[in-house]
Amino acid sequence: MENSEKTHKTCATTRRDFLKASTVAASAAVTGSFALQSALFAAGTDTIRVGMIGCGGRCTGAAAQALTADPGARLVAMCDIFMDRVKSKRNILKQQKGDQVAVDDDHCFAGFQGYKNVIEASDVVLIANAAKFHPLQSMTAIEAGKHVFVEKPHGSDPAGVKLMQKAADLAKEKGLCIVSGLHSRYHTGYAETVQRIHDGQIGDIVSIEENFLRAPYVIIDRQAGLTELQWQCSTQYHFRWLSGDDVPQSLVHNLDRASWAMGNKVPLKCHGIAGRSSMTEPIYGDVFDHHSVIYECENDVRIYAFCRTTDGCHNDYSSVVAGTKGKADIMRSRIWGRTNWKWEGRCDPYQREHDLLFKAIRDGKPINNGDYMARSTMVGVMGQISCYTGKEVTWEQINNSDFYYPPKPEDCTDDMEAPSKLGPDGSYPVPKPGFTKMI
């Protein structure tokens, strides 16, 4: 018998149900109070001091969302590799949020070590810079007793992801919030779709197709006067020592949704096929422009995951789960087959994750996304390394590896040589599947 139904909800009306849902209880574990309010408001005010580590578009957006989430929040410190970007984004945020932006010149910092000053000045730290630095900076903030919002990916290599897991574990011990930029878990429509998958509305999962196909991301012309290191940092998405390339950088969103749909299970192994076919000019750095990864899971379920950053091609951003009784399109919050259903609500998950973060801080009930943020990132890193090496990679292998893209994040200095160097053909060399070894 065919069952047709529709659900119309918004983020506001489903917040209580969403927090109670088992899928979210698993993904955003809420621990008991650990004297958060007394530690946070030691100065005797209700102001929450916010700091930005990174002043690109994503961290600027996160800062606006944080200030929107809590009228008592004040942006007090900012850092980036480039001081002009710090001050430019300070002006933009000042126009948007007025007196909530209270960053004086003495709290604008530049260079690789500026994050330490931001952490010292803040109660909540927003980390959205090059993925290489996310684990180290998150751990430093947690060790200092600060709450953290950190963008994906949560590491660009096995060593970094392991450190991020330790940071999340420490946050739980200390009763601090650590919220992930894997925003799908905060979308109420996605959450209801996944819950219906778990309830059996498409039957047993047979396969999952994940697509993140688009043009090259954030292409920046090289400005005169920049050193090679500054140039690579200014276009960090296109250098693997900074970003980890496109599987952990972008496709991680899809892989997180796939893991979520499968009850947060991990793949047993994967194999990838990838390379650089057309985006070879120096402006595209040393990353691949297409990736295909097949993840093999329990019960012969396979995840077919694709990402591409190439001009003039078909684009698609989707997460489609096929089951024995139908299909589910998570990103369109739709199910069809024996059961036909479509969510018709509205939700801004980027805003919602900050709404819940600041509410948790005020209530003294910390949110910790550590149960999925490191795991989903490691799934991405696993696929990326399989693509680079051309080898099958098992879950056990990737978790036993301590591989990292040199230099270590703590060893980065403002005057060091850029790790990636132009080849004799005028392009930055890329890994060679079948020859490159990493784990």
TASULRA-V293768 format. One record per backbone hydrogen bond with DSSP energy under -0.5 kcal/mol. CO is the residue of the C=O (numbers start at 1). NH is the residue of the N-H. If there is no record, write none. Layout:
# TASULRA-V293768
co;nh
CO;NH
CO;NH
This chain:
# TASULRA-V293768
co;nh
2;4
3;340
5;342
7;9
7;344
9;346
10;14
11;15
12;15
14;18
15;19
16;20
17;21
21;25
22;26
23;27
24;28
29;31
29;368
35;39
36;40
37;41
39;42
41;44
47;49
48;74
49;123
49;124
50;76
50;77
51;126
52;54
52;79
53;128
56;60
57;61
58;62
59;63
60;64
61;65
62;66
63;67
64;68
65;69
66;70
70;73
72;48
74;50
74;76
75;102
77;52
78;109
79;54
80;111
82;86
83;87
84;88
85;89
86;90
87;91
88;92
89;93
90;94
91;95
92;96
93;97
94;98
97;100
98;101
100;75
100;102
102;104
104;107
105;108
107;78
107;109
109;80
111;114
113;116
113;117
114;117
114;118
115;119
116;120
117;121
118;122
119;122
123;147
124;51
125;127
125;149
126;53
126;128
127;151
128;56
128;59
130;133
131;134
131;135
133;137
134;138
135;139
136;140
137;141
138;142
139;143
140;144
141;146
142;145
147;125
148;179
149;127
150;181
153;155
157;161
158;162
159;163
160;164
161;165
162;166
163;167
164;168
165;169
166;170
167;171
168;172
169;173
170;174
171;175
171;176
172;175
177;148
178;369
179;150
181;183
182;185
183;186
184;187
186;188
187;191
188;192
189;193
190;194
191;195
192;196
193;197
194;198
195;199
196;201
197;200
200;203
202;325
202;326
204;324
206;302
207;322
208;210
208;304
209;320
210;306
211;318
212;308
213;316
214;310
218;220
223;226
227;231
228;232
229;233
230;234
231;235
233;236
235;238
236;239
238;286
239;242
239;243
240;244
242;132
245;249
246;250
246;251
247;252
250;253
251;255
252;256
253;257
254;258
255;259
256;260
257;261
258;262
259;264
259;265
260;263
268;395
269;296
270;393
271;294
273;292
275;277
275;289
275;290
278;280
281;284
282;285
284;287
285;428
289;309
290;275
291;307
292;273
293;295
293;305
294;271
295;297
295;303
296;268
296;269
297;300
298;301
301;297
302;208
302;304
303;295
303;305
304;210
305;293
306;212
307;291
308;214
310;313
316;213
318;211
319;321
319;330
320;209
320;322
321;328
322;206
322;207
325;338
326;323
327;336
328;321
328;330
329;332
329;334
330;333
333;343
334;329
335;341
336;327
338;3
339;341
340;5
341;335
342;7
346;11
347;349
348;352
349;353
350;354
351;354
351;355
352;356
353;357
354;358
355;359
356;360
357;361
358;362
359;363
360;364
360;365
361;364
366;31
367;178
368;29
369;372
369;373
370;374
372;376
373;377
374;378
375;379
376;380
377;381
378;382
379;383
380;384
381;385
382;386
383;387
384;388
385;389
386;390
389;434
393;270
394;398
395;399
396;400
397;400
397;401
398;401
403;159
404;406
408;411
409;412
413;416
421;429
423;426
427;423
431;433
432;435
432;436
